[in-house]
Amino acid sequence: MDKLFFLLAPAIAVTTAMLAFAVVPFGQTNRAGDPSGTYQFVIAPERYRHRVHFRRDSLTVYAIIMGGWSSNSKYSLIGAMRSTAQIVSYEIPMGTSILASYF
């Protein structure tokens, strides 16, 4: 097995799963010392949420390929390539549906 990929693949998978919360707004809250202003607890602004989501999904592909490669088995690599092909094939209609919502 490749130890670097074996340790890096789950770290990338967990990181991409946690990045899903970057686009979720957590509600309105008053700022400390400013009773008139409110802001949302969200990492990515609303206009960038779709871009952050697509970039996060593309990083998931790397985690799956590294996981299949790191075990040094041809069957796990074939399974990872199959899963990657499935993820990529689902990203294309998702991207076109988001693109169509802008027009």
MIDOSE-1310 file (N, C-alpha, C; in nm, 2 decimals, decimal comma, always signed):
residues 103
mdkl	+0,08/-0,12/+0,00/+0,00/+0,00/+0,00/+0,09/+0,12/+0,00; +0,03/+0,23/-0,05/+0,10/+0,36/-0,04/+0,06/+0,44/+0,08; +0,15/+0,45/+0,18/+0,11/+0,51/+0,31/+0,06/+0,65/+0,30; +0,12/+0,73/+0,21/+0,08/+0,87/+0,20/-0,06/+0,88/+0,15
ffll	-0,10/+0,81/+0,04/-0,23/+0,81/-0,01/-0,33/+0,75/+0,09; -0,28/+0,65/+0,16/-0,37/+0,58/+0,26/-0,41/+0,67/+0,37; -0,32/+0,76/+0,41/-0,36/+0,86/+0,52/-0,42/+0,98/+0,46; -0,39/+1,02/+0,34/-0,44/+1,14/+0,28/-0,58/+1,13/+0,23
apai	-0,62/+1,01/+0,18/-0,75/+1,00/+0,12/-0,87/+1,02/+0,22; -0,86/+0,96/+0,34/-0,97/+0,98/+0,44/-0,97/+1,13/+0,49; -0,85/+1,19/+0,49/-0,85/+1,33/+0,54/-0,92/+1,42/+0,44; -0,90/+1,39/+0,31/-0,96/+1,47/+0,21/-1,11/+1,45/+0,21
avtt	-1,15/+1,32/+0,23/-1,29/+1,29/+0,23/-1,37/+1,36/+0,35; -1,30/+1,36/+0,46/-1,37/+1,42/+0,58/-1,37/+1,57/+0,56; -1,26/+1,63/+0,50/-1,26/+1,77/+0,48/-1,36/+1,82/+0,38; -1,38/+1,74/+0,28/-1,49/+1,78/+0,18/-1,63/+1,76/+0,24
amla	-1,64/+1,66/+0,33/-1,77/+1,65/+0,40/-1,80/+1,77/+0,49; -1,70/+1,82/+0,56/-1,72/+1,93/+0,65/-1,73/+2,06/+0,57; -1,68/+2,07/+0,45/-1,70/+2,19/+0,37/-1,84/+2,21/+0,32; -1,92/+2,10/+0,33/-2,06/+2,12/+0,30/-2,13/+2,22/+0,39
favv	-2,08/+2,24/+0,51/-2,14/+2,34/+0,60/-2,10/+2,48/+0,56; -2,01/+2,50/+0,47/-1,96/+2,63/+0,43/-2,07/+2,71/+0,35; -2,16/+2,63/+0,29/-2,27/+2,70/+0,21/-2,40/+2,70/+0,28; -2,41/+2,65/+0,41/-2,54/+2,65/+0,48/-2,54/+2,77/+0,57
pfgq	-2,64/+2,86/+0,55/-2,66/+2,97/+0,64/-2,71/+2,92/+0,78; -2,66/+2,98/+0,88/-2,70/+2,94/+1,02/-2,80/+3,04/+1,08; -2,84/+3,14/+1,01/-2,94/+3,23/+1,06/-2,89/+3,37/+1,09; -2,98/+3,46/+1,12/-2,95/+3,60/+1,14/-2,91/+3,62/+1,29
tnra	-2,81/+3,70/+1,32/-2,77/+3,74/+1,45/-2,73/+3,88/+1,46; -2,76/+3,95/+1,57/-2,71/+4,09/+1,59/-2,56/+4,09/+1,61; -2,49/+4,19/+1,56/-2,35/+4,20/+1,59/-2,33/+4,26/+1,73; -2,22/+4,23/+1,79/-2,19/+4,28/+1,92/-2,17/+4,43/+1,92
gdps	-2,24/+4,50/+1,99/-2,23/+4,65/+2,00/-2,30/+4,72/+1,89; -2,36/+4,65/+1,79/-2,43/+4,72/+1,69/-2,57/+4,66/+1,68; -2,67/+4,71/+1,75/-2,80/+4,65/+1,76/-2,88/+4,67/+1,62; -2,84/+4,76/+1,54/-2,92/+4,78/+1,41/-2,87/+4,68/+1,30
gtyq	-2,75/+4,63/+1,30/-2,70/+4,55/+1,19/-2,71/+4,40/+1,22; -2,74/+4,32/+1,12/-2,74/+4,18/+1,14/-2,65/+4,12/+1,03; -2,61/+4,00/+1,06/-2,53/+3,92/+0,96/-2,56/+3,78/+0,97; -2,53/+3,70/+0,87/-2,55/+3,56/+0,87/-2,43/+3,48/+0,91
fvia	-2,44/+3,38/+0,98/-2,33/+3,29/+1,00/-2,32/+3,19/+0,89; -2,24/+3,23/+0,79/-2,21/+3,15/+0,67/-2,07/+3,18/+0,62; -2,00/+3,08/+0,58/-1,86/+3,10/+0,53/-1,86/+3,16/+0,39; -1,94/+3,10/+0,30/-1,94/+3,14/+0,16/-2,06/+3,24/+0,14
pery	-2,04/+3,35/+0,08/-2,15/+3,44/+0,05/-2,25/+3,37/-0,05; -2,37/+3,43/-0,06/-2,47/+3,37/-0,13/-2,44/+3,35/-0,28; -2,37/+3,45/-0,34/-2,34/+3,45/-0,48/-2,23/+3,34/-0,51; -2,16/+3,30/-0,41/-2,05/+3,20/-0,44/-2,09/+3,06/-0,40
rhrv	-2,21/+3,03/-0,35/-2,24/+2,90/-0,29/-2,24/+2,79/-0,39; -2,28/+2,82/-0,51/-2,28/+2,71/-0,61/-2,14/+2,67/-0,65; -2,05/+2,77/-0,66/-1,91/+2,75/-0,70/-1,84/+2,67/-0,59; -1,87/+2,70/-0,46/-1,81/+2,63/-0,35/-1,86/+2,49/-0,35
hfrr	-1,98/+2,47/-0,38/-2,04/+2,33/-0,38/-1,98/+2,25/-0,49; -1,96/+2,30/-0,61/-1,90/+2,23/-0,72/-1,75/+2,20/-0,70; -1,68/+2,29/-0,64/-1,54/+2,27/-0,61/-1,53/+2,16/-0,50; -1,61/+2,16/-0,41/-1,61/+2,06/-0,30/-1,64/+1,92/-0,36
dslt	-1,74/+1,91/-0,45/-1,77/+1,78/-0,51/-1,65/+1,73/-0,60; -1,58/+1,82/-0,66/-1,47/+1,78/-0,74/-1,35/+1,73/-0,66; -1,34/+1,77/-0,54/-1,23/+1,72/-0,45/-1,27/+1,58/-0,40; -1,40/+1,55/-0,39/-1,44/+1,42/-0,34/-1,39/+1,31/-0,44
vyai	-1,38/+1,34/-0,57/-1,33/+1,25/-0,67/-1,18/+1,21/-0,64; -1,10/+1,31/-0,60/-0,96/+1,28/-0,56/-0,95/+1,18/-0,44; -1,04/+1,20/-0,34/-1,03/+1,12/-0,22/-1,07/+0,97/-0,26; -1,16/+0,95/-0,35/-1,20/+0,82/-0,38/-1,10/+0,75/-0,46
imgg	-1,04/+0,82/-0,56/-0,93/+0,76/-0,64/-0,81/+0,73/-0,55; -0,77/+0,82/-0,46/-0,66/+0,79/-0,37/-0,69/+0,67/-0,28; -0,81/+0,66/-0,24/-0,85/+0,54/-0,15/-0,83/+0,41/-0,23; -0,88/+0,41/-0,35/-0,86/+0,29/-0,43/-0,72/+0,26/-0,47
wssn	-0,64/+0,36/-0,50/-0,50/+0,35/-0,53/-0,42/+0,30/-0,42; -0,45/+0,35/-0,30/-0,36/+0,33/-0,18/-0,36/+0,18/-0,13; -0,47/+0,11/-0,16/-0,48/-0,03/-0,11/-0,39/-0,13/-0,19; -0,34/-0,08/-0,31/-0,26/-0,16/-0,39/-0,33/-0,29/-0,44
skys	-0,45/-0,28/-0,47/-0,53/-0,39/-0,52/-0,60/-0,34/-0,65; -0,59/-0,42/-0,75/-0,65/-0,38/-0,88/-0,81/-0,37/-0,87; -0,87/-0,45/-0,78/-1,01/-0,45/-0,77/-1,06/-0,33/-0,70; -0,99/-0,28/-0,60/-1,03/-0,16/-0,53/-1,01/-0,04/-0,62
liga	-0,90/-0,04/-0,70/-0,88/+0,07/-0,80/-0,99/+0,07/-0,91; -1,03/-0,05/-0,95/-1,14/-0,05/-1,05/-1,27/+0,00/-0,99; -1,30/-0,04/-0,86/-1,41/+0,01/-0,79/-1,41/+0,16/-0,77; -1,29/+0,22/-0,74/-1,28/+0,36/-0,73/-1,30/+0,43/-0,86
mrst	-1,25/+0,38/-0,97/-1,27/+0,44/-1,10/-1,41/+0,43/-1,14; -1,48/+0,33/-1,10/-1,63/+0,32/-1,13/-1,70/+0,42/-1,05; -1,67/+0,43/-0,93/-1,74/+0,53/-0,84/-1,71/+0,68/-0,89; -1,59/+0,70/-0,93/-1,55/+0,83/-0,98/-1,63/+0,86/-1,11
aqiv	-1,64/+0,77/-1,20/-1,71/+0,79/-1,32/-1,86/+0,82/-1,29; -1,91/+0,75/-1,19/-2,05/+0,78/-1,15/-2,07/+0,92/-1,09; -1,98/+0,96/-1,01/-1,99/+1,09/-0,95/-1,98/+1,20/-1,06; -1,88/+1,18/-1,15/-1,86/+1,28/-1,26/-1,99/+1,29/-1,35
syei	-2,04/+1,17/-1,38/-2,16/+1,17/-1,47/-2,28/+1,23/-1,40; -2,29/+1,23/-1,27/-2,40/+1,30/-1,20/-2,37/+1,45/-1,19; -2,25/+1,49/-1,19/-2,21/+1,63/-1,18/-2,25/+1,71/-1,30; -2,25/+1,65/-1,42/-2,28/+1,72/-1,54/-2,43/+1,76/-1,54
pmgt	-2,53/+1,68/-1,52/-2,67/+1,72/-1,52/-2,69/+1,82/-1,40; -2,63/+1,80/-1,29/-2,64/+1,89/-1,18/-2,59/+2,03/-1,21; -2,48/+2,04/-1,28/-2,43/+2,17/-1,32/-2,51/+2,24/-1,43; -2,57/+2,16/-1,52/-2,66/+2,22/-1,62/-2,79/+2,27/-1,56
sila	-2,84/+2,19/-1,46/-2,96/+2,24/-1,39/-2,94/+2,37/-1,32; -2,82/+2,38/-1,25/-2,79/+2,51/-1,18/-2,77/+2,62/-1,28; -2,71/+2,59/-1,39/-2,69/+2,69/-1,50/-2,82/+2,73/-1,55; -2,91/+2,64/-1,57/-3,04/+2,68/-1,63/-3,12/+2,76/-1,53
syf	-3,10/+2,75/-1,40/-3,17/+2,83/-1,30/-3,13/+2,98/-1,31; -3,01/+3,01/-1,36/-2,97/+3,15/-1,37/-3,04/+3,22/-1,49; -3,09/+3,15/-1,59/-3,15/+3,21/-1,70/-3,30/+3,21/-1,70
